[in-house]
């Protein structure tokens, strides 16, 4: 599936690019320009990706 959430976040264009699905959907993105009413109508739960996600670096094996 192509990236449905470009740099600008989840918007109407990204919504149109999602595959058809009758049930609830969970979307993770940097931001969302759709209203809470629209998200509810489309059965979408939006989760914002935290900006402070840290990547753990593992120590090299001895």
C-alpha positions in Angstrom: 0.0 0.0 0.0 1.4 3.5 -0.8 2.2 5.9 2.0 -1.3 7.2 2.9 0.1 9.9 5.2 2.5 12.2 3.5 4.6 14.7 5.4 1.6 17.0 5.8 -0.2 14.4 7.8 -3.5 12.6 7.4 -5.8 14.7 5.2 -8.7 14.2 2.7 -6.3 13.0 -0.1 -4.8 10.4 2.3 -8.3 9.3 3.3 -9.2 8.7 -0.4 -6.0 6.6 -0.8 -6.9 4.1 1.9 -8.2 0.7 0.7 -12.0 0.1 1.2 -12.7 -1.5 4.6 -16.1 -1.9 6.2 -14.9 -1.9 9.8 -13.1 0.6 12.0 -9.7 1.9 11.0 -6.7 3.2 13.0 -4.5 5.7 11.3 -1.1 6.8 12.7 0.4 10.0 11.3 2.2 13.2 12.3 -1.0 15.2 12.2 -4.6 15.2 11.0 -6.5 17.9 9.1 -9.9 16.0 9.2 -12.5 17.1 11.8 -13.5 14.8 14.6 -16.9 14.5 13.0 -15.4 13.4 9.7 -13.2 10.8 11.5 -16.2 9.4 13.3 -18.3 9.2 10.1 -15.4 7.3 8.4 -15.0 5.1 11.4 -11.4 6.2 11.9 -9.4 6.5 15.1 -6.5 8.9 14.6 -3.3 8.4 16.7 -0.6 11.0 16.5 2.9 9.8 16.3 4.9 11.2 19.2 7.7 13.6 18.1 10.0 12.3 20.8 10.2 8.7 19.6 13.7 7.6 20.4 15.5 4.8 18.7 17.6 2.6 21.0 21.0 1.8 19.8 22.3 -1.6 20.8 25.8 -2.0 21.9 28.0 -4.0 19.5 28.5 -7.6 20.5 31.8 -8.2 22.2 
